[in-house]
């Protein structure tokens, strides 16, 4: 470490050397500078992102100290930052012939491969760098390695690496933040919540951490806690527009449409008109049965984003709700053309065709919707109802076949019970319902919505009692 006098001398020399080198770049003679002073000059330019000057300085140093591999490494770092990645790798290959690679050399190589989107080689050299690095530097190298795994969408490996980073430095804020991000990407929201909470314990005024905590709660469908976290984000930074958008979404999920509208408007006050915010405001007004306002905002959304399928769908739904189902079909088809992989749009189309008694089209779109999203409970229920109108045995056979191929739509078992009961196979229905209730009593109770008459059957009521 420098004492005060040494530090002043070093800074004075650097300032003087910078003047000399800048003059040299304009044609003046620079005279002799020892390797330490040239190294300080190159490092200064690299740290300040002046890569052309860093390269020129490294090249000058090489003419004076060609045997010193450090200046060749600095040149490689400078030209890689300038985008000359293959040239930098060729230079590193030359250096590797002269001496055993240092941690800095290996990290430089890893960084270049990362820029080349070659995650496999980037990961290889990060791992090699860890082996020869000083223990106090390893948490940061692990962090860089984890981010490379993230770039390769290997979030599980990233989590394992970040845990290693935190063994070396439990207070590494970046590692805590990244591990929460990885858990978020893996859908392990409870772990993400724990990590963001731990990060906030150390950084209570990080509005982005509160924002991401809110997002994790939203994804786990805990909207009360999400809004609580978003409120802290707003308390710290009330000018952060995206948080109001997400608060609006959370309120939409709670069916608190006036509060949702208020927050979407606040988002746009800060960040300007946004087609999705306008579309969601339209949806909120639609849910409030304020159809003229809903249409107004859907149309404003389309003025900004004419190819936004959600707004076309919203306009179609309102036409349908107002009794103009044939006109609605044109708008809903437009939404489907713009988003052909969206199962929900085909579900809406199926319902509209069912209204106009075109049952063949309705069935086709129900099946298309279910093929895209077999987990959609409402769609499966609606399609089963359509089949029941045509043939009770056909509806039952469809559900049996569905259960043989799909096990992640919980309403299917309840539908099977109801169909067995309607077919007069009451003992089988009760046996299967007992299994349903044992596995998920809350889901089993939905049978009373499917068939309200079962509320008068004591066996069903008994099996669902708490």
N, C-alpha and C positions, 0 to 999 in steps of 0.2 A: 504494500500500500504506500502511496505517496504521503509524505508529510506536507504541510501547507506550502512550504517553500518549494519543494520538488514539484508539487502540482502546478504552482504558478509558473515555474520554469518550463514544465512540459507544455502547458497551454500556450505560453509565450512562443516556444519553439514551433509548435504546430501552426500557430497563426502566421508566424514568419515564413515557415516552410510552405504554407498554402499560397502566400503571396508570391514566393519564388516559383512555385510550380505553375501557378496561373500565368505568370509572366513567361515562363518557359513554353507554355502551350501557344503563346503568341509569337514565339521566335527567339526569346532571350535565352542566354546560357544559364543553366541552373547551378552549375558547380557540383561539388560533391556533397551527397547526403548519405549518412550511414544507413544500414539496413533497418534499424529500429525506427528511424525517422521516416523512411519511405513506407514502412509497414503502417505507421500511424496515419500517414497521408492516404494510403489506399483504403484503410479501414474507415477513415472519415468519409471518403466519397461513397463507399458502399453503404454505410449506415444512413447517409443522407440521400440515398437513391440516385446519386450522380454517377451512373454506371459507365458512361462514355469516358468520363475523367478517371474513374477507377481503373478502367481498362488501360488507358494511356499511362497512368502512373505505374501500374503493374508491369507494363511492357518496358517502361524506362528502368524500373528496378531490375528486371530480368537482364537488361544489357549490362548492368553493374554487378549483379549477383546471380549469374545464371545457374549456379550450383544450388541455390536456395529454393527448394520446392514450394515454399510458402507463397512466393510471388506467382508461380505458375498456377497454384490453387486459387489465388485471389483473381487472377485473370479469368480462370474458368468460371468463378462465381460471378464476375462482372458480365461476361458475355452470355452466360445462361440467363441472367436477369434481363439481358437485352433481347432474349428470344433465340439466341444462337445455340440451341440445345445440343445438336449433334456435334458441333465444333467443340463445345465444352466437354462432351463425353470423350472425344478424341484426345483432348488435352489431358483429361484425367487418366486416360489409359497410359499416356506417356509418363505421368507422375508415378503411377503404380509400379512402373519398371524400376524406379529409383529407390523406393523405400516402402516399408510396410505401411499400409493405409492407417491413418489416424481416425479418430472419431469424427473430426471435422470433415476430413476427406470423404468418409462414408456417408455422412449426412448430406454433403453437397451432392454426391451421386444419387442418393435417395430422392433429394429434392428435384433433381433434373428428371429422373424417371417419373416422378409424380406429375411434373409439368407435361410430360409426354403422354400422360394418362396410362402409363404402364405400371399398374398397381402391384403386379406380381414382383417386378424387380425393385420397385420402391420399397415394398415391405421387406424384401430380402436385405437391402442395404441398411434400412432402419434397424433391423434385428442385429446385423453385424456391428453397427455403431454402438448399440447398447452394450455389447460384450466388451468393448475396449474403452468405454466412456467412464468418467469419474462418477461415483455413486450419487453425488449431489446434483449431477446433470440429468440423471436418468428419468426423472418424472416428466421433464419436458420432452425428452425423446420419445418416451412412451406415449405422450399426448399426441405428438406428430404422427406416430405409428397408428394410433387409434383413428385419427382423422383419415389416414390413408385407407384403413379398413372400411370406414364409413363411405368413402368415395367408391369403394368396390361393393357397397351395399351389404357388407358382411358385419352386421351390427352386433351379432353375438361375440365374434372375435374382438370387436372394438371394446365391448363391455369388459371382457377378460383382461385386455391390455390396460384399460383405464383403472381397473382394480389394482394392477401392478403399480401403476403410476402413483396411486394413492397410498400404497405401502411405503413408498419412498418419501412422499410428501402429502400427508392427509389434508393439508390446507391448500392444495393446488386448486384454485377456483375454476380454472379452465377444465380440469379433469372432472370435477364435480358436475359442472354444467354439461359437458359432453356425454357423461354417462347417463344423465337424465334424458338428454336428447335421444340416445340410443334406445333406452327403455321405451321412450315414446314411439320411436319408429317400429319397435318390436311389438307394440301393443300391450306392453307390460306397464299399464298406467299407474298401478299402485306403487311400483318401484320408482317410476318417474316422479311421482308425487313426493315420495320420501327424499329423493335426491334434490329436487328443487327446494323442498322445505329445509334440508340441511344447508343448501347453498344460501338460502335466505337468512338462516341463523347467523351466518358469517357476514352476509351482505344485505342487511334489512332494507336498504334504500335502492336496491337494484329493481327498477320498474320492469325491466325485461324479464327478470326472474319471476316476479309476481305474475306477469303476463303469461309466461310459459306454464307456470303452476296452474293458472286458470284454464289454459288450454288442456292440460292433462286431466283436470277435473271434468272439463266438458266432454272429453273423449270417453271418460269413464261414466258419463251421464249423471254426474253429481253436480247438477246445475246450481244448487244453492251455494256450494263451496266454490264453484267456478266464479260466480258473481262476487262472492266475498274476496277472492284473490284479485279479480279484475278491479274491484273498488280500491284495493291498496295500490295497484298499479296507477290508477287515476289520481289517487291522493298524492303520489310521488311525482307524477308527470301528467298533468291534465291536458297537455297538448298532444298526446300520443294517440293519433286517430285510429289505428287498427284495433285498439282495445275496445272502443265503443262499438265497432262492428261485431266483435265477438260477444260483447255483453248483449247486443241486440239479438244475436243468434241464441244465446242462453235463455233470454226471456221468451223468445219464440217457442223454444222447447218446453217452457213452463206454461205456455198459452197465455202469457202476460203481454198481450199484443200492443197495448198503448205504451208500455215501457220499452218494448222492442222498437216501436216507431220512433220514439224520442231519441234512443241511442243511435239508430241508423242515421237520423238527421244530424246528430252531433258529429258523427264520423264524417259526414259530407261537409259540414261547416269547416272542419279542420283540413280535410284532404281533397275537397272538391267533389263534384257529382261522380257517383260510382254506379255503374249499371246493375251490379249485384245488390248493392244497398237499396237502390230504387225498386228492384224486383222484389226484395224481401219486404219492403214497405208495402208494395202492392199486395203481397201475400197476406200480410198482417191485416190490411183493410178488408181483404177478401174473407178472412176468418171472422172479422167483425160484422160481416154482411154489408159492408159499405162498398158496394160493387162499382159505383161510379168512380170513387176515389181509387179503388184498386185498379181499374182500367187506366185511369190517368197515370198512375205510377208505372204500370207495366209498359205503357206506350212511351213514357219518358225513358225508361230503361232501354227500349228498342231504338230510340233515337240515337243513343250513345253506342249501343252494341246490337246492330240489326240481326246478328246471327246468334243471339243468346236464346237457347232453347227454353230455359226456365220461364222467360217472359212470354214467349209464344204459348207455352203450356198454360200459364196463368190466365192469359186472355181466353184460351179455349175452355178452360174450366168455368170461367164466368159466363161465357155464352151458354154453356150447358146448364149451369145453375139457373140462368134466366129463361130456360125453356127453348133455346135455339140450338138444339143438339146437332142438327145437320151442319149448321154453320160452325159449331164448335169442332166438329171432326176435321174440317179443313185446317184449322189452327193447330190442333193437336198433331195432325200428320206433319205439319211444318216443323214442329218441335222434334218429332221422331226422325225426320230427315237430317236435322242438324245434330242430333245426338242418338245415333242408331244403336248404341250399346246400353242405353238407359232403360232398364226393365220397368221402372216406374211409369214412364210415358206409355209403354204398351199396355200396362195395367189400366191406365186411364182410358186409352183407346178402346180396350175391351169393354169397359163399363159403358162407354158412350154407345158403342155398337149394340150392346145388350138393350140399351134404352130404346133404340130405334128398331128393335126386333130383328136385327140382322145377326142371328145367333151363330151362323157359320163364321163370320168375321170376328165376332166376339170370342168364340172358342179359339180361333187361330191366334189372336193377340194375347189371350190368357196363357196359352201354351208357350208363345214366344217369350212372354214376360217371365214365366216360371223357368224356362230354359236358361235365361240370363241370370236370374236370381231365385234359386230354389228355396232360399230362406225367408222369402216374403210371405208372412203368415196371412196377411189380409188378402193378397192375391189368391193364395191357395184356397182360402175360405170362400171367396167370391166365385172362383171357378167351380168348386165343389157344389155350391148352391145352384149354379147353372146346370150342372150335370144332373142334380137331383130333380130338377124340373122336367128333365127328359127321361131319366131312368135311374131309379134308386140303386139297382144292382150295378149299373155302369159306374155310378159315382163311387160306390164301395170298392169296386175292382180297381178304379183309378188310384184311390188312396192306398190300397194294399200294394200296388205296383210302385207307387211313389215312395212308400216306406222302405221298400227293398233296395232302392237306389239312393235314397237321401235320408240322412239321420240328423240333420241340423235344422229342421223346421219343427219346433216343439208343438205347434198346433195340430200337426198331422195325426198324432196319436189320439188327441181329443176328438178330432173329426171322425176318426175310425170308430171310436166308442159311440158317438151319436148315430152314425150310419148303421152300426150293428143294432142299436136300439130301435131305429126306425124300421129296420128289416125284420123285427120281431125276435132277434137273437139276443134276448135280454140277459141270459146268464153269461154269455160270452162278453157282452158289453160291460157288465158289472165286474167281471174278473179283470178285464183290461183297464177299467176305470180305477180299480183299486191299485193297480200298478202305477197308473198315471199320478194318482194322489200321493202315493208313497214317494215318488220321485220329485214331484213339484206340485205342491198343493195349490199354490197361487195360479199356476197355469191350468190345473184341473178345473178350477172354479169357472173358467171361461166357458165350460160346457153349458152353463146356465144362460149365457148370452147367445150361444148357438141354438139352444132349444129351451126356452123359458119353462116349458111344461115339466121339465125334469126337476124343477124346484119343488114340485109336489111329490117327488119320489123319495121316500125317506132314506133309501140305501145310498143314493147319490149325495144327499144332504149330509148324512152321517159321515161319509168318507171324506168330506171336505171341511168338517168342523175342526177348529183349532184346538 
